[in-house]
Amino acid sequence: MKLACLVTAAGSGSRFGRDKLQLPIDGQPMGVRALSVFSEAAFDLRVLITSADKGYMMEAAGSMGFDLVLNPAPEQGMSVSIRLGTAHILSSGAYDGILYAVADQPHLSADTVNRLTKAFQKEPGYIWAPVADGRRGNPVIFPASLFTELLQMTGDRGGRQVIAAHRELLRTIAASPEELRDIDTKEDMQTC
């Protein structure tokens, strides 16, 4: 079974007011910390999609074994990153699943990522996501049967539209609420 990982880090941080991925978490930029979490898990391919102005992310990706894909139009929404990253992965070979992750979850653990990938490996025909207090979060693993739909996405809703169309395929694992929190505003940082 082949599983790829796609970490999206192309946004400008407009709701935050600046590039939030540079904020220090545990002594390193939040975005770099995210890459290190995913570099610890067993993926056949790791891909970072980012924008050309994030040299620190590109440098970290190279040192951690990630393929690098640049998003020339991050202002057009998350779907551009998902389409570009998915196309890059599929051009590299056949995969049973792709884990889609965001780089602004400062407390996501490698343990949760590993539990998620193991759940997918046991039941690979499903969408797998972590949940805390009844709330689904990221990262999410999509099976190969949904790659075409992911390649056709538009807008800034990420994979939610594909999950909504296939609710019967959604399976979850438990995670802590803190792990699933992402940082969108400066107020979100006050609880880090």
N, C-alpha and C positions, 0 to 999 in steps of 0.2 A: 504494500500500500504506500502510495506517494502522497505526501502532504506538504503544501507550500504555505508560506507566511507572507502577508503583505501588510506592512506598517505604513500608514498614511500620515504625512507630516508636511503638507504643502501649504496649509492655510496661513493667512497673514496675522491671525490673532486679533482681528478687528474688534470683536466684542471685548477682548482683554485690553486693547489699546496699544499693544506691541507684541513682539514675538515671545509668547509665553513659554515656548519650548526651551528657551535659554535660562529660565528661572532655576535656581539651584534646589535640588532635592537630594538629600543624602550626599552632598558634596559634589554633585555633577549636574549638568543641565538636564531638565526633566525629559527632553526628547532623547538624549543619549542614554539616560537610565532606562527608558522604554526599550530601546534597542538591546540593551544588555539583558533584559528580562527575556526577550524572544530569542536571543542568541544562545540561551541555556537550554532551550527545548529542542527536541529532535524533529527538525524539519529537513526535507530534501532540498528545499530552496527557500531562501529568505530574500525579500525585496523591500527596499525602502523607496517610497515615492515622496519626493519633496520638491521644493522650488529652488531656483538657482541662487537665491540670496541666503540660503542656509548652509554655508560652507562647513560649519561645525558638525552638522548632521551628516553631510556627505563624507567628511573625514572619518567620523565614527563608524559609519556604515561600511566603509572600505576595510577598516581594521577589524570589524566583527564578522566579515564574510557575507555581507548583504550585497545583492545586485542593486544598482542605483538606477532609478527612472526619474527623470525630471518632468514635472507638470508645468507646461508653459502657460496654463490658464487657471490657476487655483481659484480665482475670483468667480469662476463659473460654477463652483460648488463641488461637493465631495464626489459626485458621480464621475467627474473627469478623472480624478485620482483612481477610483475603482476601475473604470474602464481601461485606463492606461496600464495600471498594474496587473490587472487580470490578463490583458492581451500579452504583456511581457512574459508572464508565467506560462501561459498556454503556448507561446512560441518556443519555450524551453523544453516542452515535452508534455506528456499526458499526466494529469494529477487526479487523484480521487477526491481531494478536497483542498480548499484554500481557507486559511484563517485570516480574517480581516481585522486589523487592529488600528487603534488610534494611539498617538504618541503623548496624549495629555491626561493619562490616568497614572498619577504619580505613585499610587500604592498598590497597583496590580502586582501580584506575586507570580514567580515562576511556577510555584506549586499549582496555582489555579490554572495557568496555561497548560501545564502538563496533565492535569486531571481532565481538562477539556479535550486535549488531543487524544488521550486514552479512551475517553467516552466515544469520540468519533471513530476511532479505530475499531471499537467493538460493534458499533452500529453506524456504518459509513453512509447510509442513504438518507440521513437526517441532517437538519440544521441544528448545530449545537451552540448554546450560548450560556453564559453564567447568569444567575439570578440571585438577588438579595432583597428580602422583604417584599417579594412579589413583583419586583422591578427587574426587567431584563436589561442587561448591559453589554458592553464589549469586553473582549473580542468575540467574534462570531465565526464559526466554521460553516461554510456552505459546501454541499456535495457537488460533484461534477455535473449532475443533472440540471443544476441551476446556473451554470456558468454563462450560458447564452443570455439569460435574463439579466445577469449582472453586467454583461457587455453592452446591453441596450438601455441601461439606466440613464436618467437625466435629472438635473436639479441638484439640490443640496440635502437630500434625505438619506444618503448612504444606503445600506442594504435593507432598511426598514420596509421599503415598498415591496421587495422580494419576499421578505418574511411575512408581510401582511397577505400576500397572494398565496402563501403556502403554510398557513398556520398549522395545518395537520402534520407538517414535517418538523415542527419545532420541538426540540428536547433541551432540557436544561440541567446544569449542575449548580450546586449551592456555592455562593461566594459571600464575602463580607461586604456590607454596604460601602465601607471605606475603599475597598479595592475597585468598585465599579464607579466611583465618583470621578468625573473628569473636571478639568479646570477650564472654564469658559470666561470667567470674569475675575476681577481683582478680589471681589468678595469671596469667591471660591477658595482663593489662596489663604485666607485667614484661618481656615480650618485644617491646613496642611501641617 
